[in-house]
Structure formats: structure tokens, C-alpha cells
Amino acid sequence: MRRIATKICTIAATTLLALAAGQTGQAGAANAAYFNLQDTRGSNFTIEITRPEVIQEARDIIANENAERKTVIGRIIKTQASYNPQWDFHYNPDTVSFTDNPPEVCDGYNISYVEDHLDEAGGPFLPGLYWCPWNARLTAEIPAP
């Protein structure tokens, strides 16, 4: 019974995450903005965001240090991005969004943990390849590479 409940929760969370990502579109790198995400271990991860409303939300999060902390959420791609060469994965820029209440099923702990377990991502670990690192925060907008 517990296993069925876990599967139902996983399916529900994956569906919720797909909806939270919103409609995706190819905005193109020319309209992209880049942000640094830092976890509690001090690891840095660059996020490319292409949707204007999400870019503005990221800027607002950085500008308002006393605001409620939001968690980044999005679908990862298991390839290295030119703007994030130290990691073998990156966020799909069109799926990045922010949430106040991230589902537990997509918390990949720290950035290094996701890197070390990347071959497991997409199964029970990070179902649907959605990742929402609870212990990481946007720290700055950074120049385009």
C-alpha cells in the first residue's frame, strides 16, 4: 500500500511540476538572462532563463533580500551547457520557474549530489527530470557568456 501511495505521489508531483513550468517557447539565447544559483555547500550553478516574466521574477528575488525565499524549479537536461562547463547537466531554460512550496520529490539536495547521481535522474530520483534544490538560492544576475 505504501508503494502505491508513493507512485501516486510521484505521478501527481510530476504532473504538478509540468504544469508549474508553464508553456514553453523558444525565446532564443539573445533574449536570455543568466543567474548564479548557490547551494549551502558553496557550489555555484549557472541558470539560463529565456522567458521575460521569469527573468523579471528572478531579478525581483535577488533585489528583495528580505522577501520570502523562493525555490527555483525546472527540468534538467543531462548534457553540459557552454555557460555551465563544470557540470554535466543544466536546466532547460524554457522550464525554469520559481515556487514558494516545492514538492519534496524534486529536491536533489545539493548541486554536487545531482551531478554524482545524474545517471539515476529521471527515475525515482528526480522524476521527470524536475529539480528544485531547496538548499540553493539565487545570488546574482551574471553577464552572458
ChimeraX commands (.cxc) that place a marker at each C-alpha (Angstrom):
marker #1 position 0.00,0.00,0.00 radius 0.5
marker #1 position 2.83,2.37,0.85 radius 0.5
marker #1 position 4.43,1.69,-2.53 radius 0.5
marker #1 position 1.20,2.57,-4.35 radius 0.5
marker #1 position 0.90,5.81,-2.40 radius 0.5
marker #1 position 4.50,6.68,-3.32 radius 0.5
marker #1 position 3.82,6.04,-7.01 radius 0.5
marker #1 position 0.65,8.12,-6.90 radius 0.5
marker #1 position 2.52,10.98,-5.20 radius 0.5
marker #1 position 5.30,10.75,-7.78 radius 0.5
marker #1 position 2.84,10.89,-10.68 radius 0.5
marker #1 position 0.95,13.77,-9.07 radius 0.5
marker #1 position 4.16,15.70,-8.38 radius 0.5
marker #1 position 5.44,15.18,-11.92 radius 0.5
marker #1 position 2.14,16.42,-13.33 radius 0.5
marker #1 position 2.20,19.42,-11.00 radius 0.5
marker #1 position 5.75,20.24,-12.00 radius 0.5
marker #1 position 4.90,20.04,-15.68 radius 0.5
marker #1 position 2.07,22.50,-15.13 radius 0.5
marker #1 position 4.23,24.76,-12.96 radius 0.5
marker #1 position 6.77,25.04,-15.73 radius 0.5
marker #1 position 4.09,26.67,-17.87 radius 0.5
marker #1 position 4.04,26.86,-21.59 radius 0.5
marker #1 position 7.46,26.76,-23.10 radius 0.5
marker #1 position 8.65,28.61,-26.12 radius 0.5
marker #1 position 11.88,29.20,-27.91 radius 0.5
marker #1 position 12.82,32.69,-26.82 radius 0.5
marker #1 position 16.37,32.29,-28.07 radius 0.5
marker #1 position 19.68,32.94,-26.39 radius 0.5
marker #1 position 19.63,36.59,-27.50 radius 0.5
marker #1 position 16.83,37.23,-25.01 radius 0.5
marker #1 position 18.29,35.06,-22.26 radius 0.5
marker #1 position 19.47,36.18,-18.86 radius 0.5
marker #1 position 21.87,34.26,-16.63 radius 0.5
marker #1 position 21.78,33.87,-12.87 radius 0.5
marker #1 position 24.01,32.27,-10.28 radius 0.5
marker #1 position 22.45,29.65,-8.04 radius 0.5
marker #1 position 24.48,28.79,-4.93 radius 0.5
marker #1 position 23.82,25.91,-2.56 radius 0.5
marker #1 position 24.68,25.69,1.13 radius 0.5
marker #1 position 27.98,23.96,0.33 radius 0.5
marker #1 position 29.11,26.93,-1.74 radius 0.5
marker #1 position 28.74,25.27,-5.13 radius 0.5
marker #1 position 27.69,27.61,-7.93 radius 0.5
marker #1 position 25.42,26.70,-10.84 radius 0.5
marker #1 position 24.52,29.00,-13.72 radius 0.5
marker #1 position 20.90,29.15,-14.81 radius 0.5
marker #1 position 19.83,30.42,-18.21 radius 0.5
marker #1 position 16.30,31.85,-18.27 radius 0.5
marker #1 position 14.56,32.77,-21.52 radius 0.5
marker #1 position 11.02,33.79,-20.57 radius 0.5
marker #1 position 10.77,37.55,-19.84 radius 0.5
marker #1 position 8.34,37.19,-16.92 radius 0.5
marker #1 position 10.60,34.63,-15.23 radius 0.5
marker #1 position 13.68,36.77,-15.86 radius 0.5
marker #1 position 11.92,39.64,-14.10 radius 0.5
marker #1 position 10.87,37.39,-11.23 radius 0.5
marker #1 position 14.49,36.26,-10.79 radius 0.5
marker #1 position 15.64,39.88,-10.71 radius 0.5
marker #1 position 12.96,40.70,-8.15 radius 0.5
marker #1 position 14.04,37.77,-5.96 radius 0.5
marker #1 position 17.65,38.97,-5.97 radius 0.5
marker #1 position 16.69,42.60,-5.32 radius 0.5
marker #1 position 14.44,41.82,-2.36 radius 0.5
marker #1 position 16.74,40.05,0.11 radius 0.5
marker #1 position 14.17,40.13,2.91 radius 0.5
marker #1 position 11.39,38.60,0.82 radius 0.5
marker #1 position 10.13,35.08,1.31 radius 0.5
marker #1 position 12.72,32.75,-0.17 radius 0.5
marker #1 position 11.59,31.16,-3.41 radius 0.5
marker #1 position 12.96,27.93,-4.81 radius 0.5
marker #1 position 13.93,27.52,-8.43 radius 0.5
marker #1 position 12.22,24.64,-10.20 radius 0.5
marker #1 position 12.69,23.29,-13.70 radius 0.5
marker #1 position 13.55,20.32,-15.84 radius 0.5
marker #1 position 17.20,19.38,-16.19 radius 0.5
marker #1 position 18.93,18.23,-19.35 radius 0.5
marker #1 position 21.71,15.68,-18.89 radius 0.5
marker #1 position 24.29,17.50,-21.00 radius 0.5
marker #1 position 26.87,20.13,-20.28 radius 0.5
marker #1 position 25.97,23.70,-21.27 radius 0.5
marker #1 position 28.62,26.14,-22.52 radius 0.5
marker #1 position 27.68,28.58,-19.75 radius 0.5
marker #1 position 27.92,25.89,-17.05 radius 0.5
marker #1 position 31.02,23.86,-18.03 radius 0.5
marker #1 position 31.76,22.45,-14.58 radius 0.5
marker #1 position 28.51,20.44,-14.51 radius 0.5
marker #1 position 27.23,17.67,-16.79 radius 0.5
marker #1 position 23.65,18.92,-16.59 radius 0.5
marker #1 position 21.75,22.18,-16.86 radius 0.5
marker #1 position 18.20,23.46,-16.62 radius 0.5
marker #1 position 16.09,23.57,-19.77 radius 0.5
marker #1 position 15.86,27.38,-19.91 radius 0.5
marker #1 position 12.22,27.33,-21.01 radius 0.5
marker #1 position 11.11,25.32,-17.96 radius 0.5
marker #1 position 12.67,27.42,-15.20 radius 0.5
marker #1 position 10.24,28.99,-12.75 radius 0.5
marker #1 position 10.05,29.74,-9.03 radius 0.5
marker #1 position 7.86,28.37,-6.27 radius 0.5
marker #1 position 7.11,29.02,-2.61 radius 0.5
marker #1 position 6.27,25.37,-1.91 radius 0.5
marker #1 position 8.44,22.95,-3.86 radius 0.5
marker #1 position 7.36,19.31,-3.88 radius 0.5
marker #1 position 9.64,17.00,-1.92 radius 0.5
marker #1 position 10.04,14.61,-4.84 radius 0.5
marker #1 position 12.15,17.06,-6.88 radius 0.5
marker #1 position 14.62,18.11,-4.18 radius 0.5
marker #1 position 18.01,16.87,-5.35 radius 0.5
marker #1 position 19.79,18.16,-2.28 radius 0.5
marker #1 position 22.93,19.97,-3.38 radius 0.5
marker #1 position 24.30,20.55,-6.85 radius 0.5
marker #1 position 27.14,18.03,-6.43 radius 0.5
marker #1 position 24.69,15.34,-5.34 radius 0.5
marker #1 position 22.73,15.73,-8.57 radius 0.5
marker #1 position 25.98,15.59,-10.56 radius 0.5
marker #1 position 27.12,12.45,-8.72 radius 0.5
marker #1 position 23.76,10.71,-9.25 radius 0.5
marker #1 position 22.93,12.05,-12.70 radius 0.5
marker #1 position 22.60,8.56,-14.16 radius 0.5
marker #1 position 19.70,7.94,-11.73 radius 0.5
marker #1 position 17.87,11.20,-12.53 radius 0.5
marker #1 position 14.55,10.76,-14.29 radius 0.5
marker #1 position 13.56,7.64,-12.33 radius 0.5
marker #1 position 12.65,7.62,-8.64 radius 0.5
marker #1 position 15.39,10.24,-8.20 radius 0.5
marker #1 position 14.15,13.50,-9.76 radius 0.5
marker #1 position 11.11,12.03,-11.57 radius 0.5
marker #1 position 10.55,13.62,-14.94 radius 0.5
marker #1 position 14.00,15.23,-14.54 radius 0.5
marker #1 position 12.48,18.04,-12.46 radius 0.5
marker #1 position 14.85,19.55,-9.91 radius 0.5
marker #1 position 14.05,22.10,-7.21 radius 0.5
marker #1 position 17.04,22.47,-4.88 radius 0.5
marker #1 position 15.58,23.65,-1.58 radius 0.5
marker #1 position 19.02,24.46,-0.20 radius 0.5
marker #1 position 20.07,26.76,-3.05 radius 0.5
marker #1 position 19.35,30.44,-3.66 radius 0.5
marker #1 position 19.81,32.89,-6.48 radius 0.5
marker #1 position 22.70,35.15,-5.58 radius 0.5
marker #1 position 23.22,37.38,-8.62 radius 0.5
marker #1 position 22.49,38.04,-12.25 radius 0.5
marker #1 position 25.65,37.39,-14.21 radius 0.5
marker #1 position 26.83,38.53,-17.65 radius 0.5
marker #1 position 26.02,36.40,-20.66 radius 0.5
marker #1 position 28.90,34.09,-21.54 radius 0.5
marker link #1:1,2 radius 0.2
marker link #1:2,3 radius 0.2
marker link #1:3,4 radius 0.2
marker link #1:4,5 radius 0.2
marker link #1:5,6 radius 0.2
marker link #1:6,7 radius 0.2
marker link #1:7,8 radius 0.2
marker link #1:8,9 radius 0.2
marker link #1:9,10 radius 0.2
marker link #1:10,11 radius 0.2
marker link #1:11,12 radius 0.2
marker link #1:12,13 radius 0.2
marker link #1:13,14 radius 0.2
marker link #1:14,15 radius 0.2
marker link #1:15,16 radius 0.2
marker link #1:16,17 radius 0.2
marker link #1:17,18 radius 0.2
marker link #1:18,19 radius 0.2
marker link #1:19,20 radius 0.2
marker link #1:20,21 radius 0.2
marker link #1:21,22 radius 0.2
marker link #1:22,23 radius 0.2
marker link #1:23,24 radius 0.2
marker link #1:24,25 radius 0.2
marker link #1:25,26 radius 0.2
marker link #1:26,27 radius 0.2
marker link #1:27,28 radius 0.2
marker link #1:28,29 radius 0.2
marker link #1:29,30 radius 0.2
marker link #1:30,31 radius 0.2
marker link #1:31,32 radius 0.2
marker link #1:32,33 radius 0.2
marker link #1:33,34 radius 0.2
marker link #1:34,35 radius 0.2
marker link #1:35,36 radius 0.2
marker link #1:36,37 radius 0.2
marker link #1:37,38 radius 0.2
marker link #1:38,39 radius 0.2
marker link #1:39,40 radius 0.2
marker link #1:40,41 radius 0.2
marker link #1:41,42 radius 0.2
marker link #1:42,43 radius 0.2
marker link #1:43,44 radius 0.2
marker link #1:44,45 radius 0.2
marker link #1:45,46 radius 0.2
marker link #1:46,47 radius 0.2
marker link #1:47,48 radius 0.2
marker link #1:48,49 radius 0.2
marker link #1:49,50 radius 0.2
marker link #1:50,51 radius 0.2
marker link #1:51,52 radius 0.2
marker link #1:52,53 radius 0.2
marker link #1:53,54 radius 0.2
marker link #1:54,55 radius 0.2
marker link #1:55,56 radius 0.2
marker link #1:56,57 radius 0.2
marker link #1:57,58 radius 0.2
marker link #1:58,59 radius 0.2
marker link #1:59,60 radius 0.2
marker link #1:60,61 radius 0.2
marker link #1:61,62 radius 0.2
marker link #1:62,63 radius 0.2
marker link #1:63,64 radius 0.2
marker link #1:64,65 radius 0.2
marker link #1:65,66 radius 0.2
marker link #1:66,67 radius 0.2
marker link #1:67,68 radius 0.2
marker link #1:68,69 radius 0.2
marker link #1:69,70 radius 0.2
marker link #1:70,71 radius 0.2
marker link #1:71,72 radius 0.2
marker link #1:72,73 radius 0.2
marker link #1:73,74 radius 0.2
marker link #1:74,75 radius 0.2
marker link #1:75,76 radius 0.2
marker link #1:76,77 radius 0.2
marker link #1:77,78 radius 0.2
marker link #1:78,79 radius 0.2
marker link #1:79,80 radius 0.2
marker link #1:80,81 radius 0.2
marker link #1:81,82 radius 0.2
marker link #1:82,83 radius 0.2
marker link #1:83,84 radius 0.2
marker link #1:84,85 radius 0.2
marker link #1:85,86 radius 0.2
marker link #1:86,87 radius 0.2
marker link #1:87,88 radius 0.2
marker link #1:88,89 radius 0.2
marker link #1:89,90 radius 0.2
marker link #1:90,91 radius 0.2
marker link #1:91,92 radius 0.2
marker link #1:92,93 radius 0.2
marker link #1:93,94 radius 0.2
marker link #1:94,95 radius 0.2
marker link #1:95,96 radius 0.2
marker link #1:96,97 radius 0.2
marker link #1:97,98 radius 0.2
marker link #1:98,99 radius 0.2
marker link #1:99,100 radius 0.2
marker link #1:100,101 radius 0.2
marker link #1:101,102 radius 0.2
marker link #1:102,103 radius 0.2
marker link #1:103,104 radius 0.2
marker link #1:104,105 radius 0.2
marker link #1:105,106 radius 0.2
marker link #1:106,107 radius 0.2
marker link #1:107,108 radius 0.2
marker link #1:108,109 radius 0.2
marker link #1:109,110 radius 0.2
marker link #1:110,111 radius 0.2
marker link #1:111,112 radius 0.2
marker link #1:112,113 radius 0.2
marker link #1:113,114 radius 0.2
marker link #1:114,115 radius 0.2
marker link #1:115,116 radius 0.2
marker link #1:116,117 radius 0.2
marker link #1:117,118 radius 0.2
marker link #1:118,119 radius 0.2
marker link #1:119,120 radius 0.2
marker link #1:120,121 radius 0.2
marker link #1:121,122 radius 0.2
marker link #1:122,123 radius 0.2
marker link #1:123,124 radius 0.2
marker link #1:124,125 radius 0.2
marker link #1:125,126 radius 0.2
marker link #1:126,127 radius 0.2
marker link #1:127,128 radius 0.2
marker link #1:128,129 radius 0.2
marker link #1:129,130 radius 0.2
marker link #1:130,131 radius 0.2
marker link #1:131,132 radius 0.2
marker link #1:132,133 radius 0.2
marker link #1:133,134 radius 0.2
marker link #1:134,135 radius 0.2
marker link #1:135,136 radius 0.2
marker link #1:136,137 radius 0.2
marker link #1:137,138 radius 0.2
marker link #1:138,139 radius 0.2
marker link #1:139,140 radius 0.2
marker link #1:140,141 radius 0.2
marker link #1:141,142 radius 0.2
marker link #1:142,143 radius 0.2
marker link #1:143,144 radius 0.2
marker link #1:144,145 radius 0.2
view
